[in-house]
Amino acid sequence: MRTNLVEGLMRRPRPAPGLLCVVCLFGLLDARPAGAQANPDFDAVTWTPLTCDATLLTALDPRAEIDLVGDALFPAAYVGRDATYLYVRYRVDQTPLDTRGFIRNSDWTVLVQAPAGDPFQYQYQLSLDGDGDDTVQIWKNDPADDLTFSPIFTDDSDTLLFSQAPDFVGPGTVNTSPLARAVQATDGSDFRGTPDYFVDVAFPISVLIANGVVGSADELAQALFFPATAIAPSHHNKDYLNCPFLPAIALTVGASVAPATAPAHAETPVSYTFTVENGGSLAARGVVVTAAGVPPFVSSPEVTASADDPSVTPTVVTADPPSVRVPALPIGATLTVRVSGTVALACTGGITVVTASATNAVAASASAVLPVAGTPEVCDGMDNNCDGQVDEGGDALCDDGVFCNGAETCGGAAGCQPGTPPSCDDGNPCTTDACDATLGCTHTPLPGCPPCTTPADCNDGNACTTDACNAGSCANTPIPGCVPCTSAVQCDDADRCSTDTCAAGACTHAPVTGCPCVVGPEVCGDGIDNDCDGLTDCADPDCAADPACAPPPEICGNCVDDNHDGLVDWEDPQCCAQPMALAVDRVTLRPPPARVHGDRLRLQAIYSEVTPALFDPLKQDTSLQLSDASGTLFCTTIPAGRFRHTQRLVFAFTDRTARAVGGLERVEFRINRRGNLLFRARGRGVDLRPVVGGSVRVTLRVGKACARTTMALRTSRKGLVFP
């Protein structure tokens, strides 16, 4: 039996064991005389459920008496209040009593965030200690750590403020009936096939005020609670709800980015706008906003935060990665976070996921997609127009059309390389040799040079001049319209209706039969290149505004890029506008030409840190997609009817033939003891092509919710792997 911490207390004999089979009697010290406050009435108080929309309401499966049980119909915890007491009720799997009272090494507790306390921490813990003579206790969390749900924090209380044994008799005793009891639930709940029990505890409000938990009884209406069970009254380590502090509110998150697209391989200033709105009936406390995916492709991000309510005081914690905290977001208020910086993207766009959470709100996310717009191809060793080819067009990309500086060449990443200027030396000492940008090499006779006798004596070696011997002197006259050349590359006249050749040192342009082209305005839909630019109808930018050229809508689930934006199904915002951040642990890909005896695909990831409220693969289809710089690598959907609930926290699909869904043999969702929703997939029959580029995007969706990430693969003896 523990020593009572309240000085001057006297003890009385413990009641006979038979009296403890239903209830345990407690007396709590109050500053007022005996009889000044009423006895607790557990049956008259109005019980308010402490619950949320989690698919699995309770987290763990400890011993039955401290195993919280419940669902949407039978809440696992309640709170109530009258003029004298704060009441807490727990629904447990079996009776919490033995012949000595409440079962030893069993504790029922609730963490309390006081209205005036730090909104990022909890301040007090109210407990019923089954191992401390069934005492009712008040603990203070001092010093306190910030709450971190992963899925539950581990900050135990530090200082015992109050403890009262059940056999106390003496001055200050204010109640003559139990302050705690255990009764069989009468609402019909039997989660393990046996009747469930309620553990009810009453805490005198006067004691809470005297110990600083609240300043007045009215403050209890604004307090937040986190019910749990434990093996010590200052802990919360055996069972708890898959909920934030309660009552909970819902946050609505939005994300956008400007400009709407970014050019490939070019530095572009961008600005992201993230909004967090409190649409609940209580203030959101301890709000934290983080943005995953802004780094690394946004360089030197700058973060600002503001709100439409002047009472809100946001703090920018870090800029890289962006993180903002707000102590409280009032009802209806909106927090706006802006992140600006510079991006330089290749042909794969960037996806940024913003997540907002609060002490009393489940994390909510939204995403902003920044697609890449191709630009005209230039010689730089990069795929500027994002067609999967680099520097297509070759040396023609560098031709400046000037004969006198030679034929330029494309040097890839080194850019355009200058050509070798032609030699205009005709070997005739009686001419002045020069290069004309239009005419090419010219050879002007020098007065006084030896006379000629025949035109052959005046040959200057230039096919674009006429050579004559007039009155004994040479005359080399340029031929209008003639272009000298050494190769056909120098003869490109940009006319698709002509065949360009270099013959005998001069360019010729032979018309292509049946290819007349008269330049006029482009007529969309007639199948003709009216403006002679080589582009017809919807392929011509002049027809971009024509309704017939609008891209078709994306059809979700057919593994086809219907709207031709480079994103397939659940990669496309039309199918999944607000993806979550997928945390990939391991990936192994073994594409052809490798021959393998095991799996061609293995994937392990955390689909969600906290199980989404509507998650149910037994009723919702599951899709898995992999893509690289060239497009889709793998895309399949597992119908909901193929999953089985093999264990309490496991949903699995199995196909030993590896033929039903894209070659996958095993797909599994599992909720671990920390509350993380894990995902695994493997298959030996997966049909993969060779991976293009070094990065792979993975998209996983269940129902209408999806998660997405991109990672860089490396080559190992096992194939392409991450990490």
Order of alpha helices (4+ residues) and beta strands (2+ residues): beta-beta-beta-beta-beta-beta-beta-beta-beta-beta-beta-beta-alpha-beta-beta-beta-beta-beta-beta-beta-beta-beta-beta-beta-beta-beta-beta-beta-beta-beta-beta-beta-beta-beta-beta-beta-beta-beta-beta-beta-beta-beta-beta-beta-beta-beta-beta
